[in-house]
């Protein structure tokens, strides 16, 4: 009895592996990966450059030490801008994720995947 259960699991895994191979080779899946990469890579690079420029600029340069508004220096303006940038990127990703979800549903329909 134990052999039949393990044989069934092995067969299920084999089916899953072949379905997965078919999915990753599909044109729609490749399109999904291409679109995600074309959004995530540039936005991540922008985020890291913007984020790490504040500690680098404040540690090694004095450009942000000048006053922007009254007693507020450009360092504080830049730090506040990081909050705005983070929320902006989150909003952009949420909007773009809706497009990704449409592609995922298309892939599911093409490959007979589960809905839900």
GIHU-V471921 format. One record per residue. N is the residue number from 1. NEAR is the number of other ideal C-beta (glycine too) atoms within 8 Angstrom. D_CENTER is the distance of its C-alpha to the mean C-alpha in whole Angstrom. Layout:
n=N near=NEAR d_center=D_CENTER
n=N near=NEAR d_center=D_CENTER
This chain:
n=1 near=4 d_center=45
n=2 near=5 d_center=43
n=3 near=6 d_center=42
n=4 near=7 d_center=42
n=5 near=8 d_center=39
n=6 near=8 d_center=37
n=7 near=8 d_center=38
n=8 near=8 d_center=36
n=9 near=8 d_center=33
n=10 near=8 d_center=33
n=11 near=8 d_center=34
n=12 near=8 d_center=31
n=13 near=8 d_center=28
n=14 near=8 d_center=30
n=15 near=8 d_center=29
n=16 near=8 d_center=26
n=17 near=8 d_center=25
n=18 near=8 d_center=27
n=19 near=10 d_center=25
n=20 near=8 d_center=21
n=21 near=8 d_center=23
n=22 near=9 d_center=24
n=23 near=11 d_center=20
n=24 near=7 d_center=18
n=25 near=7 d_center=21
n=26 near=11 d_center=21
n=27 near=5 d_center=20
n=28 near=10 d_center=18
n=29 near=11 d_center=16
n=30 near=9 d_center=16
n=31 near=9 d_center=15
n=32 near=12 d_center=12
n=33 near=8 d_center=11
n=34 near=8 d_center=12
n=35 near=11 d_center=11
n=36 near=9 d_center=7
n=37 near=8 d_center=8
n=38 near=8 d_center=10
n=39 near=10 d_center=8
n=40 near=8 d_center=5
n=41 near=8 d_center=8
n=42 near=8 d_center=10
n=43 near=11 d_center=9
n=44 near=8 d_center=8
n=45 near=8 d_center=12
n=46 near=9 d_center=13
n=47 near=11 d_center=12
n=48 near=8 d_center=14
n=49 near=8 d_center=17
n=50 near=9 d_center=17
n=51 near=8 d_center=17
n=52 near=8 d_center=19
n=53 near=9 d_center=22
n=54 near=12 d_center=23
n=55 near=7 d_center=25
n=56 near=9 d_center=26
n=57 near=12 d_center=27
n=58 near=9 d_center=29
n=59 near=6 d_center=30
n=60 near=4 d_center=32
n=61 near=8 d_center=32
n=62 near=5 d_center=34
n=63 near=7 d_center=33
n=64 near=12 d_center=31
n=65 near=8 d_center=34
n=66 near=8 d_center=36
n=67 near=8 d_center=36
n=68 near=8 d_center=34
n=69 near=5 d_center=36
n=70 near=4 d_center=39
n=71 near=4 d_center=38
n=72 near=8 d_center=34
n=73 near=11 d_center=33
n=74 near=11 d_center=30
n=75 near=11 d_center=29
n=76 near=9 d_center=28
n=77 near=11 d_center=27
n=78 near=12 d_center=24
n=79 near=9 d_center=23
n=80 near=8 d_center=23
n=81 near=8 d_center=21
n=82 near=11 d_center=19
n=83 near=8 d_center=19
n=84 near=8 d_center=18
n=85 near=10 d_center=16
n=86 near=9 d_center=13
n=87 near=8 d_center=14
n=88 near=8 d_center=14
n=89 near=11 d_center=10
n=90 near=8 d_center=10
n=91 near=8 d_center=12
n=92 near=9 d_center=11
n=93 near=10 d_center=7
n=94 near=8 d_center=10
n=95 near=8 d_center=12
n=96 near=9 d_center=10
n=97 near=8 d_center=9
n=98 near=8 d_center=12
n=99 near=9 d_center=13
n=100 near=11 d_center=10
n=101 near=8 d_center=13
n=102 near=8 d_center=16
n=103 near=12 d_center=15
n=104 near=9 d_center=15
n=105 near=9 d_center=18
n=106 near=9 d_center=19
n=107 near=14 d_center=19
n=108 near=11 d_center=20
n=109 near=8 d_center=23
n=110 near=8 d_center=24
n=111 near=10 d_center=24
n=112 near=6 d_center=25
n=113 near=8 d_center=23
n=114 near=4 d_center=23
n=115 near=5 d_center=22
n=116 near=2 d_center=21
